[in-house]
């Protein structure tokens, strides 16, 4: 009897329009209505993702993320025509992913360049046999305290809080040139302090 009831409910969802499915889902919170929307529009959503992300696995992952978010978003929005609305949601989600990827690549480039500069003296940080690591950490902390406030703040934001130059400038109110200068001079002063040259 229960199986028949569930089957009857399932069959009834097939005949409903997208708008009716959304309405029923909002009213009852029954996942069977959302599942039908998912079944109807997964392929469409995937193709839109492929258009922007150009990667099969990333697109599949994006579809799952989008529909997971839609579980709650559908209840909060008045949706007149689901498919165009889904297209917009999907496009925005993909553009957000692309922006994140671009930011990460840019950030990695900045970090690689500055990390190499900061760590270029092997004798400073990598000769564990010559200098005890705990002693090195103490020296590093002491070195940070000895820096000028502007240099310490910029280095902490850039390296410890993983912010890019633009974000450091935004947080501190310094110009981009000032941020780069404080980081560069701060790194140089830290090296001098750590090697006992200052």
Secondary structure as UniProt FT lines:
FT   HELIX           2..14
FT   HELIX           18..28
FT   HELIX           31..53
FT   HELIX           56..76
FT   HELIX           82..118
FT   HELIX           122..125
FT   TURN            128..130
FT   HELIX           133..146
FT   HELIX           149..155
FT   HELIX           156..160
FT   HELIX           165..172
FT   HELIX           176..194
FT   TURN            195..196
//
